[in-house]
């Protein structure tokens, strides 16, 4: 090799190293997809046998899927926790109380799109934003309002599920879920088209369990064996589908059974993006060690608590869960005055059908104390 050739070789090598170093230093993009009122098992990858959800299932296979992931029992507190890394009580948000009003803005200016399909608008806006922002790392919160009522599935999916004989109201909900899956597929296709997939963290989660409200045709979603639905602290109200993917950077086609909560996403994403945070101000804990190591311990080994409404609450520690003044929107079983304190062993009774509080009074006392301490901590912040 001549001196000239050697200089050219060294020059090319330096350019290559600079390129690699630059890419390594660049923070990833983050797309946080938050579905609305989705049942705990309402994806093929979570066990559904009657839904078509190929795009979200593909996302799950490309990364890590959680089986014990929790949120708040209704929309607004769940989203407040997600975006602040704090419990709803500390984030200063409880249940939204209306009234209904038009609420669509772009950069602070109210906009109207009469007659247009809102999910399509979301994909269009997101695509435009990514195309404009692709030169710099971006964060996008894609909070799509599906499968929240009103159920407005694509006609092709309504026809598909009706032809399969799926009963009402599951047919309406299923069509809306598959329409949601289509929209997420379109979003992720745009990420790939723009050449951003390799440097983008894609995260998907539901905000709470499926709705049994009148406007949701009193149901349609599915929590499988789990008791409860939206507005409940039984598992069907707070255990939600959740997954994270970052090609080449975190494991693919992995399942994690460790306990985790939506407050954990802020410190997790901050760590993955190398963004400093004051973790002492947060209730969430980073899940990076769990994402990267199947045998790692949950960051919530000390337990976790929820409170909802005036007097509904729950305390969880390991396999034990104590519910105070529980409500069952799924109507899977009768609750009496003797169930004001409802203790379950989630390992032997994941469906929470048997109250064993009288058999384990010491566990009732222990978890009650845990909740009282948690409540005091949240009031004092």
C-alpha positions in Angstrom: 0.0 0.0 0.0 1.4 3.4 -1.0 1.6 6.4 1.3 -1.2 8.0 -0.7 -3.4 4.9 -0.4 -2.6 4.7 3.3 -3.7 8.3 3.9 -6.9 7.7 2.0 -7.6 4.6 4.0 -6.9 6.4 7.3 -9.1 9.3 6.2 -12.0 6.9 5.4 -11.6 5.1 8.6 -11.7 8.3 10.6 -14.8 9.4 8.8 -16.4 6.0 9.5 -15.5 6.2 13.2 -16.8 9.8 13.5 -20.1 8.6 11.9 -20.4 5.7 14.3 -19.5 7.9 17.3 -22.0 10.6 16.2 -24.8 8.0 15.8 -23.9 6.5 19.2 -24.1 9.9 20.9 -27.4 10.9 19.3 -30.4 10.3 21.5 -33.1 8.1 20.2 -36.6 9.2 19.2 -39.5 8.1 21.4 -43.0 7.3 20.3 -45.3 6.6 23.2 -48.6 5.0 22.0 -51.3 5.1 24.6 -54.6 3.2 23.7 -57.8 4.0 25.6 -60.1 1.5 27.5 -58.4 -1.6 26.1 -59.1 -5.0 27.7 -56.3 -6.7 29.5 -56.0 -9.6 27.0 -57.3 -7.8 23.9 -54.4 -8.5 21.6 -53.4 -11.8 20.0 -50.0 -11.6 21.8 -51.9 -11.3 25.1 -54.1 -14.4 24.5 -57.1 -13.1 22.5 -58.5 -15.8 20.2 -61.1 -13.7 18.4 -59.2 -10.5 17.4 -57.0 -9.6 14.4 -54.1 -7.4 15.7 -51.1 -8.2 13.5 -49.3 -4.9 13.7 -49.3 -4.5 17.5 -48.4 -8.2 17.8 -45.4 -7.5 15.5 -44.4 -4.6 17.7 -44.5 -7.0 20.7 -42.3 -9.5 18.9 -39.7 -6.9 18.1 -39.2 -6.0 21.8 -40.2 -6.8 25.4 -43.8 -7.5 26.5 -45.0 -7.2 30.1 -47.5 -9.5 31.7 -47.9 -7.7 35.0 -48.1 -4.1 34.0 -50.4 -1.7 35.9 -52.0 1.7 35.5 -54.8 3.7 37.1 -58.4 2.5 36.7 -59.6 5.4 34.6 -58.2 7.6 31.8 -57.2 11.0 33.3 -55.3 9.8 36.4 -53.5 7.1 34.3 -52.3 9.7 31.8 -51.2 12.1 34.6 -49.1 9.3 36.1 -47.6 8.4 32.8 -46.5 11.9 32.0 -45.3 12.9 35.4 -43.8 9.7 36.8 -45.9 10.3 39.9 -49.1 8.8 41.4 -52.3 10.6 40.4 -52.6 11.9 44.0 -49.2 13.6 43.8 -49.6 14.7 40.2 -52.8 16.6 41.3 -55.3 14.8 39.0 -58.4 12.9 39.8 -61.4 11.9 37.8 -62.4 14.4 35.1 -65.9 15.6 35.7 -66.9 17.3 32.4 -68.8 18.9 30.8 -68.2 17.6 27.3 -66.8 20.2 24.9 -64.9 20.5 21.7 -61.2 20.1 22.5 -59.0 19.9 19.5 -56.0 22.3 19.1 -52.9 22.8 17.1 -50.2 24.9 18.6 -52.7 26.6 20.9 -55.2 27.4 18.2 -58.5 25.6 18.2 -59.1 23.6 14.9 -62.1 21.9 13.4 -62.3 19.0 11.0 -66.0 18.2 10.6 -66.8 14.9 9.1 -63.3 13.6 9.2 -62.2 10.4 11.0 -60.2 11.3 14.1 -57.8 8.3 14.0 -56.9 9.2 10.4 -56.2 12.8 11.5 -53.9 11.5 14.2 -51.9 9.4 11.8 -51.7 12.3 9.3 -50.5 14.8 12.0 -48.0 12.3 13.4 -46.6 11.5 10.0 -46.2 15.2 9.1 -44.5 15.9 12.5 -42.0 13.1 12.1 -41.1 14.1 8.6 -40.4 17.6 9.8 -38.6 16.6 13.0 -36.6 13.6 11.7 -33.2 15.4 11.7 -33.3 15.8 15.5 -34.4 13.4 18.2 -38.1 13.8 19.1 -40.6 12.6 21.6 -44.2 12.0 20.4 -47.1 11.1 22.7 -49.6 9.3 20.4 -52.6 9.2 22.7 -55.1 7.7 20.3 -58.7 7.5 21.6 -59.4 3.9 20.7 -61.1 1.6 21.5 -62.8 4.1 23.8 -66.5 4.6 23.0 -68.1 5.5 20.6 -67.2 2.2 18.8 -66.6 3.4 15.2 -64.7 0.5 13.5 -63.8 0.5 9.8 -66.7 -1.1 7.8 -64.4 -3.8 6.5 -63.8 -4.9 10.1 -67.4 -4.7 11.0 -68.3 -6.9 8.1 -65.4 -9.3 9.0 -66.5 -9.8 12.6 -70.2 -10.1 11.7 -69.3 -12.7 9.1 -67.4 -14.6 11.8 -70.5 -14.6 14.0 -68.9 -12.6 16.8 -71.8 -11.6 19.2 -72.8 -8.0 20.1 -71.2 -6.0 21.6 -67.9 -7.8 21.1 -68.3 -7.5 17.3 -68.3 -3.6 17.6 -65.4 -3.6 20.0 -63.4 -6.1 17.9 -63.9 -4.0 14.8 -62.6 -1.0 16.6 -59.6 -2.9 18.0 -58.6 -4.1 14.5 -59.1 -0.5 13.2 -56.8 0.7 16.0 -54.3 -2.0 14.9 -54.4 -0.7 11.3 -53.7 2.9 12.4 -50.8 1.8 14.5 -49.5 -0.2 11.6 -49.7 2.9 9.4 -47.9 5.0 12.0 -45.0 2.4 12.3 -44.9 2.1 8.5 -44.2 5.8 8.3 -41.4 5.5 10.9 -39.8 2.9 8.7 -40.4 4.9 5.5 -38.6 7.8 7.0 -35.6 5.6 8.0 -36.2 6.2 11.7 -37.0 2.7 13.0 -33.4 1.8 14.1 -33.1 4.9 16.3 -36.7 5.0 17.7 -38.0 3.6 20.9 -41.6 2.5 20.3 -43.8 2.0 23.4 -47.3 0.8 23.6 -49.7 0.6 26.6 -53.4 0.9 27.4 -54.5 3.5 30.0 -56.9 1.2 31.9 -59.2 -1.8 31.5 -62.2 -2.0 29.1 -65.3 0.0 29.6 -68.7 -1.3 30.7 -70.4 2.1 30.4 -73.7 2.6 28.6 -72.0 4.5 25.8 -69.7 1.4 25.4 -72.7 -0.8 24.9 -72.1 -2.1 28.5 -69.0 -4.0 27.4 -67.3 -5.6 24.5 -63.8 -5.8 25.9 -62.2 -8.8 27.4 -60.0 -9.2 30.5 -59.8 -13.0 30.3 -59.6 -14.6 33.7 -59.2 -11.2 35.5 -62.1 -9.8 37.4 -63.1 -6.2 37.0 -63.1 -3.5 34.3 -62.5 0.2 33.9 -63.2 2.1 37.2 -62.3 -1.0 39.3 -59.2 -1.9 41.3 -59.6 -5.6 40.5 -57.0 -6.8 38.0 -59.3 -6.3 35.0 -59.4 -2.5 35.7 -55.7 -1.9 36.2 -53.7 -4.7 34.6 -53.0 -3.5 31.0 -51.1 -4.6 27.9 -47.7 -2.9 27.7 -44.6 -3.4 25.5 -41.4 -1.6 24.4 -39.2 -2.0 21.4 -35.9 -0.5 20.2 -34.3 -2.5 17.4 -30.8 -3.6 18.2 -30.7 -1.9 21.6 -33.1 -3.9 23.8 -34.0 -7.7 23.6 -36.5 -8.8 21.0 -39.3 -11.4 21.3 -39.1 -11.3 25.1 -41.7 -11.5 27.9 -41.3 -10.0 31.4 -43.5 -11.2 34.3 -42.1 -8.7 36.8 -44.5 -6.2 38.4 -44.3 -2.8 36.8 -46.4 0.4 36.7 -47.0 3.2 34.2 -45.2 5.7 36.5 -42.1 3.7 35.6 -42.0 4.8 31.9 -40.6 8.3 32.6 -37.5 7.2 34.5 -37.1 4.3 32.1 -37.2 6.5 29.0 -34.9 9.0 30.6 -32.3 6.4 31.3 -32.5 5.0 27.8 -32.2 8.5 26.3 -29.5 9.5 28.7 -31.6 12.4 30.1 -30.8 13.2 33.8 -33.7 13.2 36.2 -34.1 13.8 39.9 -35.4 10.3 40.7 -36.2 11.3 44.3 -39.1 13.4 43.1 -40.7 10.5 41.2 -42.8 7.5 42.3 -41.8 5.5 39.2 -38.7 3.4 39.0 -36.5 2.7 35.9 -37.3 -0.7 34.2 -34.1 -0.8 32.2 -32.6 -3.5 34.3 -35.8 -5.6 33.9 -36.0 -5.0 30.2 -32.4 -6.2 29.6 -32.4 -9.0 32.1 -35.2 -11.6 32.4 -34.2 -12.6 35.9 -33.9 -9.1 37.4 -36.2 -8.2 40.3 -39.1 -5.8 40.0 -38.2 -2.3 41.2 -41.4 -2.4 43.3 -40.4 -5.2 45.7 -41.6 -3.1 48.6 -45.1 -3.1 47.2 -47.5 -0.7 45.5 -50.9 1.0 46.3 -53.8 2.6 44.4 -56.7 4.8 45.5 -59.7 5.8 43.4 -62.8 7.8 44.2 -63.8 8.5 47.8 -63.0 5.2 49.4 -61.8 2.5 46.9 -58.2 1.4 47.4 -55.8 -1.5 46.9 -52.4 -2.5 48.3 -50.2 -5.1 46.6 -47.1 -6.8 47.9 -45.7 -9.8 46.0 -48.6 -12.3 45.5 -50.8 -10.6 48.1 -53.3 -8.0 47.3 -55.8 -6.3 49.6 -58.7 -4.3 48.2 -60.7 -1.8 50.3 -64.3 -1.3 49.4 -64.0 -3.0 46.0 -66.3 -2.6 43.1 -66.7 -5.1 40.3 -67.8 -3.5 37.0 -67.5 -6.9 35.2 -70.1 -8.5 37.5 -68.1 -11.7 37.7 -69.2 -12.3 41.3 -71.2 -11.0 44.2 -69.7 -8.6 46.7 -71.3 -8.2 50.2 -70.6 -6.1 53.2 -68.3 -8.8 54.4 -66.0 -8.0 51.4 -65.2 -4.4 52.5 -61.7 -5.8 53.0 -61.0 -8.3 50.2 -57.7 -10.2 50.4 -56.5 -12.4 47.5 -53.5 -14.6 46.7 -52.9 -13.7 43.1 -50.7 -16.8 42.5 -53.5 -19.2 43.4 -56.5 -17.0 42.5 -55.5 -14.6 39.7 -59.1 -14.0 39.0 -59.7 -12.6 42.5 -62.9 -14.6 43.1 -62.2 -15.7 46.7 -61.9 -13.4 49.6 -59.5 -15.0 52.1 -59.2 -12.1 54.5 -60.6 -14.1 57.4 -58.0 -16.8 56.8 -55.0 -14.5 56.9 -55.8 -11.6 59.3 -52.1 -10.8 59.7 -51.8 -10.2 55.9 -54.9 -7.9 56.1 -53.2 -5.9 58.8 -49.9 -5.8 57.0 -51.3 -4.5 53.7 -53.7 -2.2 55.4 -50.8 -0.6 57.2 -48.9 -0.4 53.9 -51.8 1.5 52.3 -52.1 3.9 55.3 -48.4 4.7 55.1 -48.7 5.2 51.3 -51.7 7.5 51.8 -49.9 9.6 54.3 -46.9 9.9 52.1 -49.0 11.0 49.1 -50.9 13.6 51.2 -47.7 15.1 52.6 -46.1 15.6 49.2 
